[in-house]
Amino acid sequence: MTICIAAICIEDGEDHIVFATDHLLTFDFGQHEHSFNKYKEINEKTVGMIAGETLYFDCLLDLENYNAPLNVIAKAISENFHEKRQELIKMTILNSYGLENEPIWKLMTSPAGSCAQSVLSEINTFRLNTSILLAGITDSKNAEIYDISDGEISNFTTMHFHAIGSGSSQARNTLLFQRQSKNDNLSTTIYNVYKAKRSSEINEDVGKDTEIGIIGNNVKNFKKNNLEILEEIYQDELQYGREHEKLKELNFN
């Protein structure tokens, strides 16, 4: 599947957001690293990231006003989820029962009425199995993070960070362990997000390639040489405790 991460921090007295994704795409025939970006710039201070079915990305982020307030954008994306779900229910469920142009209540009195419970159950349990992680800076210069999925909008701004996708548990646990806070500076947050992404790779559905970006006055992509520096720090940290000089002072008697 994927990993998408966003964390709020402060730099020069203003809110910033650090975000990260992988590049792994899942197909019927396997999984492959790809150049496809799992984030899109909605406007100069807002990005949307996707976990799940990447083919839905464009329609879910198809907005009437790309410069609307962040909470309005979140609601619009939620409405797109609803519309896409209704479209797929009609295509994959209702059409198979010959109900594409008929209201569902007519099933109750049709010859197929005995199947009503089955149809309603299929509709009730149908999910897109997709989420959008929305992150951006408002006009009042406040950072906000939203998790949007089937019929649900969750605001994670007060948590200061969030992650979606297959490796989200590992990523969130790492950010908790790092005590990530919106009071952390930009460089610390960049490392914490990178470490969270690397930790999430324990899940086989998370790719090894890493994309990192920063949202401030605009959206900036992280350069490859910076990723190499982060990886060097990460490897040093992994070895630090294992090879620490203080270990020689441990007394086992």
C-alpha positions in Angstrom: 0.0 0.0 0.0 2.0 3.0 1.2 3.0 5.5 3.9 2.2 9.2 4.1 3.4 11.3 7.0 2.9 14.9 8.1 4.3 16.7 11.1 3.9 20.3 12.3 6.9 22.4 13.5 8.0 25.9 14.0 10.8 27.9 12.2 11.5 31.6 12.5 8.4 31.9 14.6 6.0 30.5 11.9 4.3 27.2 11.5 5.7 24.7 9.0 4.8 21.2 8.0 7.2 18.4 7.0 5.7 15.6 4.9 6.9 12.3 3.5 5.7 9.5 1.3 7.2 6.4 -0.4 7.0 5.5 -4.1 5.7 1.9 -3.9 2.8 1.0 -6.1 0.8 -2.2 -5.8 -0.6 -4.0 -8.8 -2.4 -7.3 -9.4 0.9 -8.7 -10.6 3.1 -7.3 -7.8 4.6 -4.3 -6.2 7.1 -1.9 -7.8 8.9 1.4 -6.9 7.7 4.1 -9.3 8.3 7.7 -10.0 4.6 8.5 -9.4 4.2 11.1 -6.6 1.8 10.2 -3.9 1.3 13.8 -3.1 -0.2 16.7 -5.1 0.1 20.4 -4.5 -3.5 21.7 -4.1 -2.2 25.3 -3.8 1.1 26.9 -2.8 0.6 26.1 0.9 -1.4 22.8 0.8 -0.7 19.3 -0.3 -2.8 16.1 -0.4 -1.3 12.7 0.0 -3.0 9.4 -0.9 -2.9 5.9 0.6 -4.9 3.3 -1.2 -6.1 3.3 -4.7 -4.0 5.8 -6.6 -6.3 5.8 -9.6 -8.8 7.8 -7.4 -6.3 10.6 -6.7 -7.4 13.0 -9.4 -11.1 12.7 -8.8 -10.8 13.0 -5.0 -8.8 16.2 -5.4 -11.0 17.7 -8.1 -12.1 20.9 -6.4 -14.1 23.9 -7.5 -11.9 26.3 -5.4 -8.3 25.2 -4.8 -7.7 28.3 -2.7 -10.6 27.8 -0.3 -9.9 27.6 3.5 -8.3 24.3 4.5 -11.4 23.0 6.4 -13.5 23.8 3.3 -11.1 21.9 1.1 -11.3 18.9 3.5 -15.1 18.9 3.3 -15.0 19.1 -0.5 -12.6 16.1 -0.6 -15.0 14.2 1.7 -17.9 15.0 -0.7 -15.8 13.6 -3.6 -15.3 10.4 -1.6 -19.1 10.1 -1.2 -19.6 10.7 -4.9 -16.9 8.2 -6.0 -18.4 5.6 -3.6 -21.9 6.1 -5.0 -20.5 5.8 -8.5 -18.7 2.5 -7.7 -21.7 1.1 -5.8 -23.8 1.6 -8.9 -21.2 0.1 -11.2 -20.2 -2.9 -9.2 -23.3 -3.8 -7.2 -26.6 -2.2 -8.4 -25.9 -2.8 -12.1 -25.4 -6.5 -11.4 -29.0 -6.6 -10.0 -30.4 -4.6 -12.9 -31.0 -1.6 -10.6 -28.8 1.0 -12.3 -31.8 3.3 -13.1 -34.1 2.3 -10.3 -34.3 3.3 -6.7 -33.2 0.7 -4.2 -36.6 0.4 -2.6 -38.0 -1.2 -5.8 -35.8 -4.2 -5.2 -38.0 -5.0 -2.2 -41.1 -5.6 -4.5 -39.2 -7.0 -7.5 -38.7 -10.8 -8.3 -35.2 -10.3 -6.8 -36.7 -9.1 -3.5 -35.2 -12.1 -1.7 -31.8 -10.7 -2.5 -32.5 -7.4 -0.9 -30.7 -8.1 2.3 -27.6 -9.3 0.4 -27.6 -6.1 -1.8 -28.0 -3.8 1.2 -25.2 -5.7 3.0 -22.9 -5.2 0.1 -23.7 -1.5 -0.1 -23.2 -1.0 3.6 -19.8 -2.7 3.7 -18.5 -1.2 0.4 -15.4 0.9 1.0 -12.9 2.7 -1.3 -10.1 1.5 1.0 -8.4 4.9 0.4 -7.4 7.8 2.5 -6.2 11.4 1.9 -3.8 13.1 4.2 -4.4 16.8 3.8 -1.8 19.2 5.2 -1.4 22.9 4.8 -0.9 26.4 6.2 -4.0 28.5 6.6 -4.4 32.2 5.7 -3.9 32.9 9.4 -0.5 31.1 9.1 -1.6 28.1 11.3 -0.7 24.6 10.2 -3.5 22.0 10.0 -3.6 18.2 9.3 -6.7 16.2 8.2 -7.3 12.5 7.6 -10.1 12.1 5.1 -11.7 8.7 4.1 -15.1 7.2 3.4 -17.6 9.4 5.2 -15.1 10.7 7.8 -13.0 13.8 8.3 -10.6 13.7 11.3 -8.6 16.8 12.3 -5.2 15.8 13.8 -3.8 19.3 14.2 -3.8 19.2 18.0 -1.8 15.9 17.8 0.9 17.8 15.8 1.4 14.9 13.4 -0.3 12.0 11.7 0.3 9.1 9.2 -1.8 7.0 6.9 -1.2 3.8 5.0 0.2 0.4 5.7 3.1 1.6 7.7 1.2 4.2 9.7 1.4 2.4 13.0 5.1 2.2 12.9 5.4 5.8 11.8 3.2 7.2 14.5 4.9 5.2 17.2 8.3 6.5 16.0 7.0 10.1 16.2 5.6 9.5 19.6 9.0 8.0 20.7 10.8 11.0 19.3 8.3 13.2 21.2 7.6 15.2 18.0 5.9 18.5 18.8 4.9 21.6 16.9 7.4 23.4 19.1 10.3 21.4 17.5 12.3 23.3 14.9 12.4 22.4 11.2 15.6 20.4 11.1 14.6 18.3 14.1 11.2 17.6 12.6 12.7 16.7 9.2 14.8 14.0 10.9 11.9 12.8 13.0 9.8 12.4 9.9 12.6 10.7 8.0 13.1 8.3 10.9 9.4 7.6 11.0 9.4 6.8 7.3 12.4 4.5 7.7 10.7 2.7 10.7 7.6 2.2 8.6 9.6 0.2 6.1 9.4 -2.8 8.3 6.0 -3.2 6.7 6.4 -5.0 3.4 3.8 -2.7 1.7 6.0 0.4 2.3 8.6 1.3 -0.4 12.2 2.1 0.3 12.3 5.2 -1.8 11.6 8.4 0.2 10.0 11.7 -0.9 10.2 14.6 1.7 8.7 18.0 1.3 8.3 21.2 3.4 5.3 23.5 3.5 5.9 27.0 4.6 5.4 30.1 2.4 5.3 27.5 -0.4 5.9 23.8 -1.0 9.5 22.8 -1.3 10.9 19.4 -2.4 13.8 17.9 -0.4 17.0 17.5 -2.4 18.6 14.1 -2.8 21.9 15.1 -1.1 19.8 16.1 2.0 18.3 12.6 2.1 21.8 11.1 2.0 22.7 13.2 5.1 19.6 12.0 6.9 20.4 8.4 6.1 23.9 8.9 7.5 22.5 10.3 10.7 20.0 7.5 10.9 22.6 4.8 10.6 24.8 6.5 13.2 21.9 6.6 15.6 21.2 2.9 15.1 24.8 2.1 16.0 25.2 4.6 18.8 23.7 2.6 21.6 25.1 -0.7 20.4 28.6 0.5 20.4 28.5 3.0 23.3 31.5 3.2 25.6 29.3 3.1 28.7 28.3 -0.5 27.9 31.8 -1.5 29.1 30.9 -0.3 32.5 27.9 -2.6 33.0 28.3 -5.0 35.9 26.8 -8.4 35.5 27.9 -9.8 38.9 
